[in-house]
Amino acid sequence: MAAWLAHLASEYAAATASTYAAGLRRFRRYLDGAGVPLSQAAPADVRAFRDAARREEGISPRSVSTWLSAVRRFYAWLVEQGLPIANPASDVAGPRGASARRQHKRSELTRAEVLRLFEACQGDTGVRDRAVFALMAYCALRQIEIARADLESLDVRDGRQILWVHGKGRADAGAFVVLPAPAEVHLGEWLKLRGDRAGPLFTSQSRRNPGERLGTRSLRRMWLVRKRGAGISGSAKTLHSLRHSAITQAIRAGGEPMAVQAMARHQSFDTTLGYYHELARTDHPAEDLIRYGGAGEAGQVVLPGF
C-alpha cells in the first residue's frame, strides 16, 4: 500500500491523490468485511462494493464513481508492476446518476495539431517520439499499451503489419491493432535506429538509462516537451488525446461501430457508441434539421434589435 500511495503522490495533484487513497481504503474495508483478500477480488466484489456504497445515506453517485475510479487505477497499477492479475474493476460500470462518464474530459487534437506534433519531434529522440505518437494517433493505443509493447509484439496477418496489444486491465496481450501506412513508416524509421534486439519496443535514449523500457511517466514527459514545441495549448489536451483523436477521426471518416470498437479495444460496445453520440451532438445536431421557413434560416442568426 505504501508503494501505491507513493505512486499517487508522484502522478497526481494532492487533492486527487487523497481522494483516490480514500476510495481504495473504503474498498479495502469492504473486502475485509467480506473476507476477500485484495489480491483475489473479482468483478462481482467490485459491483457489490459499488451497490453497497450507493445504498449508504448521504453518498452521492459521483462519489461512488470516484471511488470506483480509484479501484480501477489501483489494479491497473498492479498490472503495470508486472503482477499476473486482471483488473476486476475494468468492466464495472459506474452507478446510475453519476455524470462523470457522460462526456470525455480530454479534447481531441485537430489534424493540424497532430501534424505539428510530428513536426516538433526533432533532435536525438525525435524519430522514437514520432513513432510513439503515430501508434497512438493512428491505432488508438493507450499509454500503458505503448509502455508494455515489445519488439516481439509486432506480427503480420493477411499481409498487414499488426501489433499485439497488452491492454488495460489485462495480464497478457489478447488483441491487436492494424498499422496503417503512415504508422508503418514512422515505426519503421524508429526500428532502423533501435535494431532487432529482443525486448521493449520503445526504450530510453538517455545516457543515464539507455535501452531501458519507457514507462508511462517518461511518455508523459515526452508529451509535454513535444506539446510545447508544437504550440498545442489547453489543459484538456493530454497525451491521451491522441487516442481520443484516433477514435473520433475513424468515426468521422465513416468507420463502422464494430470496426471502431475492435480498433479501440473497448470491452463494452456502449463505450464505443458513446463516441458516436458525442460527435453526433456537434457534427450532426438535430437542432440543425429544424426549419420554419422564415427570415434568417439561410445560416445567419438574426436577433431582433441587433
C-alpha positions in Angstrom: 0.0 0.0 0.0 2.9 2.4 0.7 4.2 2.0 -2.9 0.7 2.8 -4.2 0.5 5.9 -2.1 3.9 7.0 -3.3 2.7 6.4 -6.9 -0.3 8.6 -6.3 1.8 11.4 -4.8 4.1 11.4 -7.8 1.5 11.2 -10.5 -1.5 13.2 -9.3 -2.3 16.5 -7.6 -2.5 16.3 -3.8 -6.3 16.6 -3.8 -6.7 13.8 -6.4 -4.2 11.6 -4.7 -6.0 12.0 -1.4 -9.4 11.2 -3.0 -8.1 8.0 -4.7 -6.4 6.9 -1.5 -9.6 7.3 0.4 -11.6 5.4 -2.2 -9.2 2.4 -2.1 -9.3 2.4 1.7 -13.1 2.2 1.5 -12.9 -0.7 -0.9 -10.3 -2.5 1.2 -12.5 -2.2 4.3 -15.4 -3.6 2.4 -13.3 -6.6 1.2 -12.1 -7.2 4.8 -15.6 -7.3 6.0 -16.5 -9.8 3.2 -13.4 -11.9 3.9 -11.9 -11.3 0.4 -8.2 -10.6 0.0 -7.3 -7.5 -2.0 -5.4 -9.7 -4.5 -8.4 -12.0 -5.1 -11.2 -9.5 -5.7 -13.4 -10.4 -8.6 -15.7 -8.2 -10.7 -18.7 -9.4 -8.6 -16.9 -8.0 -5.5 -16.4 -4.6 -7.1 -20.1 -4.5 -8.1 -21.2 -5.4 -4.6 -19.0 -2.6 -3.2 -20.5 -0.1 -5.7 -24.0 -1.1 -4.7 -23.3 -1.1 -1.0 -21.8 2.3 -1.2 -24.7 3.6 -3.2 -27.1 2.5 -0.5 -25.3 4.5 2.2 -27.2 7.6 3.2 -25.6 10.8 2.1 -23.3 9.2 -0.5 -23.7 10.7 -4.0 -23.4 8.7 -7.2 -20.4 10.9 -8.2 -18.6 10.0 -5.0 -19.2 6.3 -5.7 -18.0 6.8 -9.3 -14.8 8.4 -8.0 -14.1 5.5 -5.6 -14.6 3.1 -8.5 -12.0 5.1 -10.5 -9.6 4.7 -7.6 -10.1 0.9 -7.6 -9.6 0.7 -11.4 -6.4 2.7 -11.2 -5.1 0.7 -8.3 -5.4 -2.6 -10.1 -4.2 -1.1 -13.4 -1.1 0.0 -11.5 -0.6 -3.5 -10.1 -0.8 -5.0 -13.6 1.7 -2.3 -14.7 4.1 -3.5 -11.9 4.0 -7.0 -13.5 1.6 -8.8 -11.3 -0.2 -11.7 -13.3 -3.7 -10.5 -12.5 -6.6 -8.9 -14.4 -8.3 -5.7 -13.3 -11.5 -6.7 -11.7 -12.9 -3.2 -12.0 -12.2 -2.6 -15.7 -15.7 -3.7 -16.8 -17.7 -2.5 -13.8 -20.0 0.4 -14.8 -20.4 3.4 -12.5 -23.6 3.9 -10.5 -26.7 5.3 -12.2 -26.9 9.0 -11.8 -23.2 9.6 -11.9 -22.3 12.2 -14.5 -18.6 11.6 -14.5 -18.7 9.3 -17.6 -21.2 11.2 -19.7 -18.6 13.3 -21.6 -15.0 12.8 -22.3 -12.9 15.2 -20.3 -10.0 15.2 -22.7 -10.2 17.1 -26.0 -9.2 15.6 -29.3 -6.4 17.1 -31.3 -7.1 18.7 -34.7 -5.5 17.3 -37.7 -3.2 20.3 -37.9 -2.2 19.8 -34.3 -1.3 16.2 -34.9 0.8 17.1 -37.9 2.5 19.9 -35.9 3.2 17.4 -33.2 5.0 15.1 -35.6 7.0 18.0 -37.0 8.0 19.0 -33.4 9.7 15.6 -32.9 13.2 16.8 -33.7 16.6 16.1 -32.1 18.1 12.8 -31.0 14.9 11.3 -29.8 12.6 12.7 -32.5 12.4 9.5 -34.5 11.4 7.5 -31.5 8.9 10.1 -30.2 7.2 10.4 -33.6 6.8 6.6 -33.8 5.2 6.6 -30.3 2.8 9.4 -31.3 2.0 7.7 -34.6 0.8 4.5 -32.9 -1.4 6.5 -30.6 -2.8 8.8 -33.3 -3.4 6.1 -35.9 -4.0 3.0 -33.8 -5.6 4.5 -30.7 -3.0 2.9 -28.3 -3.1 3.8 -24.7 0.0 5.0 -22.7 0.2 1.7 -20.8 0.0 -0.3 -24.1 2.9 1.7 -25.6 4.9 1.1 -22.4 4.2 -2.7 -22.5 4.9 -3.2 -26.2 7.8 -5.5 -27.1 9.5 -6.0 -30.5 8.1 -9.5 -30.4 4.6 -7.9 -30.3 5.0 -7.0 -34.0 3.5 -9.5 -36.4 2.0 -9.9 -39.9 -1.6 -11.0 -40.6 -3.1 -11.3 -44.0 -0.3 -9.2 -45.4 -0.8 -6.4 -42.9 1.6 -5.4 -40.1 -0.1 -5.7 -36.7 0.9 -5.1 -33.1 -0.3 -7.3 -30.4 -1.5 -5.1 -27.5 -1.1 -5.8 -23.8 -4.2 -3.7 -22.9 -5.7 -2.0 -19.9 -6.5 -4.5 -17.1 -5.1 -7.4 -19.0 -2.5 -9.9 -17.8 -1.2 -10.5 -21.4 -1.6 -9.4 -25.0 -5.0 -10.6 -26.2 -5.9 -8.1 -29.0 -4.1 -6.4 -31.9 -4.2 -3.2 -33.9 -3.5 -2.9 -37.6 -0.9 -0.4 -38.6 -1.9 1.9 -41.5 0.8 3.1 -43.9 1.7 6.3 -42.0 2.2 4.4 -38.7 4.3 1.8 -40.5 6.5 4.5 -41.9 7.1 6.2 -38.6 7.6 2.9 -36.8 10.0 1.7 -39.5 12.2 4.7 -39.1 12.5 4.0 -35.4 13.2 0.3 -35.9 16.1 1.2 -38.1 17.7 3.0 -35.2 16.5 0.6 -32.5 17.8 -2.5 -34.1 16.5 -6.1 -33.9 17.4 -7.0 -30.4 14.6 -8.5 -28.3 12.9 -6.5 -25.6 10.9 -3.4 -25.2 9.7 -1.8 -28.4 10.4 1.7 -27.1 13.4 2.4 -25.0 15.2 5.2 -23.3 17.9 7.0 -25.3 19.3 9.0 -22.3 22.8 8.5 -21.1 21.6 7.6 -17.6 19.5 4.6 -18.5 20.0 3.7 -22.2 18.0 0.8 -23.5 15.5 0.6 -20.6 11.8 0.3 -21.3 10.0 3.6 -21.5 7.4 3.9 -18.7 4.2 5.9 -18.7 5.8 8.7 -16.7 8.5 9.1 -19.3 5.8 9.1 -22.0 4.0 12.0 -20.3 7.2 14.0 -20.0 7.8 13.4 -23.7 4.3 14.6 -24.5 4.8 17.8 -22.5 8.0 18.7 -24.3 6.6 18.0 -27.8 3.3 19.6 -27.0 5.1 22.9 -26.2 7.2 22.6 -29.3 4.1 22.1 -31.5 2.3 25.1 -29.9 -0.6 23.0 -28.6 -2.3 24.7 -25.7 -5.1 23.7 -23.3 -5.0 21.5 -20.2 -7.7 19.2 -21.7 -5.3 18.2 -24.5 -3.2 15.5 -22.9 -1.3 12.5 -24.2 -4.5 10.5 -24.1 -6.0 13.0 -26.6 -4.0 11.2 -29.3 -6.1 8.0 -28.7 -9.2 10.1 -28.5 -8.3 11.7 -31.8 -7.8 8.3 -33.5 -11.2 7.1 -32.5 -13.0 10.3 -33.5 -11.2 10.6 -36.8 -12.2 7.0 -37.6 -15.8 7.7 -36.8 -15.8 10.9 -38.9 -14.4 9.0 -41.8 -17.3 6.6 -41.8 -15.9 3.8 -39.6 -18.5 1.2 -38.7 -19.1 1.0 -34.9 -17.9 -2.6 -34.6 -14.8 -1.9 -36.6 -14.1 1.1 -34.4 -14.7 -1.0 -31.3 -12.1 -3.5 -32.5 -9.6 -0.8 -33.1 -10.2 0.9 -29.7 -10.4 -2.4 -27.9 -13.4 -1.3 -25.9 -14.7 -4.2 -23.9 -18.2 -2.6 -23.8 -19.9 -1.7 -27.1 -21.7 1.1 -25.2 -18.3 2.8 -24.7 -17.8 2.9 -28.4 -21.3 4.2 -29.1 -20.7 6.9 -26.6 -18.1 8.4 -29.0 -20.7 8.3 -31.8 -23.3 10.1 -29.7 -20.9 12.8 -28.5 -19.8 13.5 -32.1 -23.3 13.5 -33.4 -24.3 16.2 -30.9 -22.0 18.7 -32.6 -21.2 17.3 -36.1 -24.8 16.5 -36.9 -27.0 18.1 -34.3 -30.8 17.6 -34.6 -31.2 21.3 -34.0 -29.8 22.0 -37.5 -32.7 20.0 -39.0 -35.3 22.4 -37.8 -36.8 24.8 -40.4 -39.7 27.2 -40.2 -39.3 28.9 -43.5 -38.8 32.4 -42.1 -36.1 35.0 -42.5 -32.7 34.2 -41.1 -32.7 30.5 -41.9 -30.0 30.8 -44.6 -27.4 30.2 -41.9 -27.2 33.6 -40.2 -28.9 34.1 -36.9 -30.9 37.3 -36.8 -31.9 38.7 -33.4 -34.5 41.5 -33.1 -32.9 44.8 -32.2 -29.3 43.8 -33.1 
